[in-house]
Amino acid sequence: MNNIVTTDRLTKQYKSFIAVNNVSLHIRKGSIYGFLGPNGAGKSTTMKMLLGLTAPTSGSFTIDAKQFPADRIAILKEIGSFIESPSFYANLTGRENLDIIRRILGLPGNAVDDALELVGLSEFGDRLAKKYSLGMKQRLGLAGALLGRPPILILDEPTNGLDPSGIHEIRNLIKSLPHLYDCTVLISSHMLSEIELMADDIGILNHGRLLFEGSLDDLRLHALASGFAADNLEDMFLSMIEKDNLNKKQRARL
């Protein structure tokens, strides 16, 4: 199997608290990988480790055959990221905001127009960012992640705060990205119904541990074998988290 991102027992510990506990992910090239878990499960911490924003306590990861930390700079050049609600200079246009990022990354001038076109903002590129709607700001954030068409996108809650129409727009955009330019997407979200419509594969975290990894069909089979409801992703997810929380309480009593 052609995995573009793999982690091997990735762990992050803060004093006595283990935020990410021996997590081994396998993200297929050209896929959309939905990363799920309740608040505090370790999703954002895992993403920050992949982005080099925090160092693993132990374990390792490889991105596009490059090993962290030896190839840290080369890895970062291959990743576009969107972490929740991105910040912009309100009194600059969308185009000017992207151009700042473009210059930092050393990309050619046409990269900005290309990114604006990918997210459907070409006609609004010269509008001030402070006059963008929330949905347009999320699109601008995605445009920043897409500058230079990186082969890997890491998107943390990209639909956060959007109304149903905005969620629909962003979902359709993300779904189209692997086909538009052969990229791989790692996306976390609390909108389980949206992940169900987007993702090829699913990873479920709880208390820093990976409870499940595989396709949605694999998850349904796993749920049925465990005696869980398998009608939709939300039911399967909640059943799996509830069982793990119960097991954790029982282990704590021993």
Buried (B, 14 or more C-beta within 10 A) or exposed (E): EEBBBBBEBBBBBEEEEBBBBBBBBBBBBBBBBBBBBBEBBBBBBBBBBBBBEBEBBEBEBBBBEBEBEEBBEBBBBBBBBBBBBBEBEEEBBBBBBBBBBBEEBEBEEEBBEBBBBBBBBBEBBEBBBEEBEEBBBBBBBBBBBBBBBBBBBBBBBBBBEBEEEBBBBBBEBBBEBBEEEEBBBBBBBBBBEBBBBBBBBBBBBBBBBBBBBBBBEEBBEBBEEEEBEBEEBBBBBBBBBEBBEEEEEEEEEE
